[in-house]
Each structure stands twice: as structure tokens, then as C-alpha cells.
């Protein structure tokens, strides 16, 4: 399937439930879809699972393909959107595993877990005080975005509505504020 006519003919067969045509279409699209998924794959997402989801969406929405744009463009848009949706879902429900941590971070976490079982909640108060102290060293806008994102669990859209900042400003400000906090924590620890 090197030409648009061959792809169009294959699509017609797929729409008539021709399983062999569907396999040919998947084989034809696999290099492109895999490349998109690899380049935009959410962290810790299984590449194969995400690729299968792209194909599922392509076949479910095949009736919506009008032919006004090249088929590859249409499929690539679905692939990119699927990856973006997974990134958004991951931000809403972050998942952390020991394998994702550096050796130092893993050791610190293990020590804290052991210490927390043995000690009273005084460490929790000390940690809270440290966090509040570090946040207080940020400027007012950085403090606001950190509190809205991490303490109040607001989405970018909600923060944009509350502050009047556009989406890009919220994301950039949040990113920069977190980096400032990391630097302050590193200075505190050293």
C-alpha cells in the first residue's frame, strides 16, 4: 500500500469487515504509529498498550474518516491525541514506583518509611514546617500556583479561571516554581 489509491481501496474493504484488509492496514500503519507513540509516550506507559489503543480508536472512528485529508494524517492525529490523553490522565493520577526513583531517592524513601513506623508524628510536623518555610521564600505568584496545583489539586483550567492567567502561563509558572522549590530544598539539605 504505497499509494493513496491502495490505502483507499484497503479502507473500503475494512469498512466491509474484511479482516485481512484490516491486518494489512495495521501492518501498513505500524511504523508510523509506533514512531508517534515512542516519541510522545507518557512516562511509564506500555508502548504496546498505547499502540493498541490507537488502533482501537482508528477502527472505531473509521466511519468518521471523510477522505478530505490524507489517511496517514488522520491516523497520526488520533495517535497524538491518544498520547496526550494518557499524559493528562497520568497528571491527574500520578503513579510512582521505586524503579522510577534514583538510588538516593529510593534510600531516602525507605529510611522515611522505616522511621515513620518507629517515631511519632513529630517528623510530619517538621516536614510540614520545612515545606511551608521553603514555599514562603517564593514570590507571591509562585506560592499561589504551588498551593493551587499541589495542595488544592486544581487543574490547569481551574487555575486559569481563578487567576486569569492563560494555560501556558499556568504551566510555565508551575514548572518554574517547582524548580525553585527543588533548588531551595537542595540548598537546605546541603
C-alpha positions in Angstrom: 0.0 0.0 0.0 2.2 2.7 -1.3 -0.3 5.0 -2.9 -3.3 6.8 -1.6 -5.5 4.8 -4.0 -4.3 1.5 -2.5 -4.9 2.8 1.0 -8.4 4.0 -0.1 -9.2 0.6 -1.5 -8.0 -1.1 1.6 -10.2 1.2 3.7 -13.2 0.3 1.7 -12.5 -3.4 2.3 -12.0 -2.8 6.1 -15.4 -1.0 6.2 -16.9 -4.1 4.8 -15.4 -6.1 7.7 -12.6 -7.7 5.7 -10.3 -9.0 8.4 -7.3 -9.5 6.0 -7.6 -5.9 4.9 -7.7 -4.8 8.5 -4.4 -6.7 9.1 -2.9 -5.2 6.0 -3.9 -1.7 7.2 -2.4 -2.3 10.7 0.8 -3.6 9.1 1.0 -0.6 6.9 0.4 1.9 9.7 2.5 0.2 12.4 5.8 2.0 11.6 4.2 5.4 11.7 2.0 4.8 14.8 4.9 3.2 16.7 7.1 6.2 15.9 4.5 8.6 17.2 3.8 6.6 20.4 7.6 6.2 21.1 8.1 10.0 20.8 5.1 11.0 22.8 4.6 8.1 25.1 3.6 9.1 28.6 6.3 8.1 31.1 5.8 4.5 32.4 3.1 3.7 29.8 3.4 0.4 28.0 4.2 1.2 24.4 2.3 -1.8 23.1 -0.8 -1.0 25.1 -0.9 2.6 23.9 -0.4 1.4 20.3 -3.3 -1.0 20.6 -5.5 1.8 22.0 -4.6 3.9 18.9 -5.6 1.1 16.6 -8.8 0.6 18.6 -9.7 4.3 18.2 -8.8 4.2 14.5 -11.1 1.3 13.8 -13.9 2.6 15.9 -13.8 6.0 14.2 -13.2 4.7 10.7 -16.7 5.8 9.6 -15.8 9.4 10.6 -12.9 9.5 8.1 -14.1 11.7 5.3 -11.1 11.4 3.0 -10.6 15.2 3.0 -7.1 14.8 4.5 -4.6 12.1 3.8 -5.4 8.9 5.8 -1.9 9.0 7.5 -2.6 12.5 8.8 -5.9 11.4 10.2 -4.3 8.4 12.0 -1.4 10.4 13.2 -3.8 12.9 14.8 -5.6 10.1 16.6 -2.2 8.7 17.8 -1.0 12.1 19.1 -4.4 12.7 20.8 -4.3 9.3 22.5 -0.8 10.0 23.9 -1.9 13.4 25.1 -5.0 12.0 26.8 -2.7 9.5 28.6 -0.4 12.2 29.7 -3.3 14.2 31.1 -4.7 11.1 32.9 -1.3 10.5 34.3 -1.1 14.0 35.7 -4.5 13.6 37.4 -3.5 10.3 38.9 0.3 10.1 39.2 1.8 6.8 40.0 5.3 6.5 41.4 7.3 3.3 41.6 10.6 2.6 43.3 12.1 1.8 39.8 11.4 5.4 38.8 13.5 6.9 41.6 17.2 7.4 41.8 19.1 5.3 44.2 19.4 8.2 46.6 15.7 9.0 46.5 14.9 5.3 47.0 17.1 5.1 50.0 15.6 8.3 51.5 12.1 7.0 51.0 12.9 3.6 52.5 14.5 5.4 55.5 11.5 7.6 56.0 9.1 4.6 55.8 11.1 2.8 58.5 11.5 6.0 60.6 7.8 6.8 60.4 6.9 3.4 61.8 9.2 3.8 64.7 8.8 7.5 65.5 5.8 9.7 66.5 4.3 12.2 64.1 6.9 14.9 65.0 8.6 14.2 61.7 5.4 15.0 59.9 5.2 18.4 61.6 8.9 19.1 60.9 8.3 18.2 57.2 5.3 20.5 57.1 7.3 23.3 58.7 10.1 22.8 56.2 7.7 22.8 53.2 5.9 26.0 54.5 9.3 27.6 55.1 10.6 26.8 51.6 7.3 28.0 50.0 7.4 31.2 51.9 10.7 32.0 50.2 9.0 32.0 46.8 7.3 35.1 45.3 3.6 35.5 45.7 2.6 34.1 42.2 4.9 31.1 42.7 3.4 30.4 46.1 -0.1 30.7 44.7 0.5 28.3 41.8 2.2 25.7 44.1 -0.7 25.8 46.5 -3.3 25.6 43.8 -1.6 22.8 42.0 -0.2 20.6 44.8 -2.3 21.4 47.9 -5.7 22.1 46.4 -5.2 19.7 43.4 -6.7 22.2 40.9 -6.5 21.6 37.2 -4.8 24.0 34.7 -8.2 25.1 33.5 -9.4 25.8 37.1 -6.2 27.7 37.9 -6.6 29.7 34.7 -10.1 30.7 35.6 -9.1 31.6 39.2 -6.1 33.7 38.3 -6.8 35.0 34.9 -3.6 33.5 33.6 -3.7 31.6 30.3 -3.0 27.9 30.1 0.6 28.3 29.0 1.3 30.8 31.8 -0.1 28.4 34.4 2.1 25.5 33.2 5.3 27.6 32.8 4.8 29.2 36.2 4.1 25.9 37.9 7.2 24.3 36.3 9.4 27.2 37.3 8.0 27.3 40.8 8.7 23.6 41.3 12.2 24.1 40.1 12.8 26.9 42.5 11.5 24.7 45.3 13.9 21.9 44.3 16.8 24.4 44.4 15.7 25.7 47.8 15.4 22.1 49.1 18.8 21.2 47.7 20.4 24.3 49.4 18.6 23.4 52.7 19.9 19.8 52.5 23.5 20.8 51.8 
